[in-house]
Amino acid sequence: MPDVYQGSLVSELRDLRRRVEELEALLKARPALTAASQGWLLTNMSIPSVAAGTVHIGANGGDFFAQTTSGTKRMFLQAAAIANQANFISGDIAGTPTATQYNNLRADAVATRQYGFDLTTRLRTAGVIAT
């Protein structure tokens, strides 16, 4: 039977230990894909293609996604509550509107406009409505 170890077993073992230590150092230096000690932290990534029968779950553009061979399904987070709800004007304004009433009404209109833009963008991104 031929000798498969050209050097001494001690030097082979030393080389193997060195290689294992190098690999361990590489693994420790590589950042983890996720962290879960206080919730999951996902890094935005491009959406990969997947093999049949598999699902890839990740984050892209601030949204969760699930990728299968049949396509991408985006999973949206719950919309944020409308800010400054106390500023919404209910009922009629008697007399001349005050500056505070005007500013509250204007702020509500600006916030409503932004929520509309955000909703439209998310629906377009998900393919629910045409661009």
Stockholm file with secondary structure:
# STOCKHOLM 1.0

chainA/1-131         MPDVYQGSLVSELRDLRRRVEELEALLKARPALTAASQGWLLTNMSIPSVAAGTVHIGANGGDFFAQTTSGTKRMFLQAAAIANQANFISGDIAGTPTATQYNNLRADAVATRQYGFDLTTRLRTAGVIAT
#=GR chainA/1-131 SS CCCSCSSCHHHHHHHHHHHHHHHHHHHHHSCCSCCCTTSCCCCBCCCCCCCTTCCEEEEETTEEEEEETTEEEEECCCCCCCTTGGGCCCSCCCSSCCHHHHHHHHHHHHHHHHHHHHHHHHHHHTTSSCC
#=GC SS_cons         CCCSCSSCHHHHHHHHHHHHHHHHHHHHHSCCSCCCTTSCCCCBCCCCCCCTTCCEEEEETTEEEEEETTEEEEECCCCCCCTTGGGCCCSCCCSSCCHHHHHHHHHHHHHHHHHHHHHHHHHHHTTSSCC
//
